Each structure stands twice: as C-alpha cells, then as structure tokens.
Amino acid sequence: MNIVIGIATSVALLIILHWFPWPAKLHRLAAYTTGVAALLAGELVWLGLEGHWLVWAVLLAFAVIGGATVAGCYLIDFALRARAQRKAGYHDGE
C-alpha cells in the first residue's frame, strides 16, 4: 500500500506542476529539476513509509549529485558560448 501512496504523490505533483500557472515558460533546466523532484518525492515518500532510510538517503544523494552535474554542464556551455561571442565580437571590430 505504501508504494501506491508514493506513486500517487509523484502523479499528483506532476499534474500540479504541469498546470501550475508559472509566470513564464520554465527554462529547460528548471523543467528537468521540477520533473525529477516530483518523481523523487514519490520514491522518498514510499521509502520513508517503509523505513528504508539509507536507500532514501542514497537516492537523494544521487539526485543532488546528478542535478549538480547537469547544472555544471549548463554553466560550462554558458561560459563557452559567452567566450565564443566575445571572440566573434573582437574579430568584427578589426
């Protein structure tokens, strides 16, 4: 029964987040984050109700590390684009 509560939690969050009146369209990274968080929330509810705290902590760690990795990749892409634009701007002025 606890797994049903966990699944229902994820489903409810995904539905709410899908139709939430966001002030603007979410950036891709924000959309990924909210979707993964909704899925993880259901898993964490289920594992918490079952008393599997170590598994709960490990899944949370994987989600945080994975999220930080994706955010870092976006940051690197942003820096590389900015660098390329600066270089292109210097050539335009010569």
Order of alpha helices (4+ residues) and beta strands (2+ residues): alpha-alpha-alpha
